[in-house]
Amino acid sequence: MKSSVRFAVAAVVAAGLAAGCGQATGPSSVAGGYVLHTVNGVPVPLPDLNGQLGGTILLSADGRAERRVRYRVDASGTSQEAHAIGRYEVQGVTVALALREDGSQATTPWQPAATLQGGVLTLRYPSPVDGPDIVEAYILAW
């Protein structure tokens, strides 16, 4: 399976280089399933309490987005999943996400900074505990 992921990443890199970096692209050009690979450069699963254990982002050809991430919630290994759905738009390498957690009544969607380059979707958002930003890297898998 690792070789198929590497092949898919290489194909996306080649397609991205051929298409050029500054062009607006439609959702169908980046649609696919992206699997959480690293958080702040560390491969998942993270051993820390509240650390990410795994996750996916699905980008549909019609502009819908879905993010699922499992977090460790206690020392015995219990996990909890965060699930958010919404929309996305693409402009060059920037992916504008607007997501809402399941059951959220928030009037403003969560909009993490996101880029997509070479088959790697990167999300950057502030740490909830005043630490450095959290940077999640997702690799195109399907």
Secondary structure, DSSP 8 states (H G I E B T S, - for coil): -HHHHHHHHHHHHHHHHHH-SSS---GGGT-EEEEEEEETTEESS--STT-EEEEEEEE-TTSEEEEEEEEE-STT--EEEEEEEEEEEEETTEEEEEEEETT---SS-B--EEEEETTEEEEEE--TTSSS-EEEEEEE--
